[in-house]
Amino acid sequence: MQCRHFIIRLAPAHTRADEARLNAFLSTVQVHTVQSSLAATQGGHWSILVFYELRSAPAARPGLDVAPPSRQRAPQAASAA
């Protein structure tokens, strides 16, 4: 498991860009836990700690990416009467 720290500044000039950076990251990982706290510093900001795992590529499942074999019938011999 890995962790990454983000800051979301409360100043309107920065909030949207900070949120976009966090959202872009979250869309690429599998999140386990998120911890957040509001820091009462000048201007204020959210401090966000994300615990995550890297997403693995979906495993290929045999047969799903391959066209099914054609079902052509073999010519039948004429039956003797």
C-alpha positions as semicolon CSV with decimal commas, in nm:
position;residue;x (nm);y (nm);z (nm)
1;M;0,000;0,000;0,000
2;Q;0,119;0,350;-0,079
3;C;0,017;0,696;0,036
4;R;0,009;1,040;-0,118
5;H;-0,056;1,381;0,038
6;F;-0,266;1,654;-0,122
7;I;-0,350;2,008;-0,019
8;I;-0,672;2,175;-0,130
9;R;-0,629;2,547;-0,080
10;L;-0,945;2,732;0,019
11;A;-0,861;3,045;-0,180
12;P;-1,101;3,052;-0,478
13;A;-0,810;3,114;-0,716
14;H;-0,659;2,773;-0,627
15;T;-0,941;2,545;-0,513
16;R;-1,056;2,426;-0,856
17;A;-0,704;2,339;-0,979
18;D;-0,619;2,160;-0,652
19;E;-0,941;1,957;-0,669
20;A;-0,876;1,869;-1,034
21;R;-0,529;1,738;-0,946
22;L;-0,674;1,523;-0,665
23;N;-0,958;1,391;-0,885
24;A;-0,720;1,304;-1,167
25;F;-0,506;1,103;-0,924
26;L;-0,806;0,927;-0,767
27;S;-0,926;0,812;-1,109
28;T;-0,601;0,620;-1,164
29;V;-0,570;0,425;-0,838
30;Q;-0,770;0,195;-0,613
31;V;-0,832;0,390;-0,293
32;H;-0,824;0,211;0,042
33;T;-0,856;0,500;0,288
34;V;-0,872;0,879;0,284
35;Q;-0,795;1,096;0,585
36;S;-0,855;1,468;0,583
37;S;-0,830;1,761;0,818
38;L;-0,890;2,132;0,789
39;A;-0,576;2,331;0,865
40;A;-0,649;2,666;1,025
41;T;-0,353;2,847;0,876
42;Q;-0,366;3,182;0,704
43;G;-0,592;3,128;0,405
44;G;-0,672;2,776;0,527
45;H;-0,650;2,449;0,338
46;W;-0,762;2,090;0,350
47;S;-0,486;1,839;0,411
48;I;-0,573;1,507;0,247
49;L;-0,384;1,179;0,281
50;V;-0,480;0,903;0,037
51;F;-0,380;0,540;0,095
52;Y;-0,401;0,344;-0,228
53;E;-0,290;0,058;-0,450
54;L;-0,197;0,093;-0,813
55;R;-0,464;-0,040;-1,044
56;S;-0,357;-0,348;-1,231
57;A;-0,452;-0,407;-1,590
58;P;-0,753;-0,635;-1,616
59;A;-0,648;-0,993;-1,671
60;A;-0,716;-1,122;-2,018
61;R;-0,978;-1,392;-2,013
62;P;-0,927;-1,665;-2,272
63;G;-1,188;-1,675;-2,541
64;L;-1,331;-1,327;-2,494
65;D;-1,103;-1,154;-2,741
66;V;-1,113;-1,427;-3,003
67;A;-1,388;-1,473;-3,261
68;P;-1,570;-1,803;-3,225
69;P;-1,481;-2,070;-3,482
70;S;-1,712;-2,087;-3,780
71;R;-1,963;-2,368;-3,772
72;Q;-1,953;-2,498;-4,124
73;R;-2,105;-2,838;-4,174
74;A;-1,904;-3,102;-4,354
75;P;-2,080;-3,226;-4,668
76;Q;-2,274;-3,538;-4,589
77;A;-2,242;-3,846;-4,805
78;A;-2,552;-3,945;-4,994
79;S;-2,722;-4,228;-4,818
80;A;-2,773;-4,549;-5,009
81;A;-3,131;-4,659;-5,023
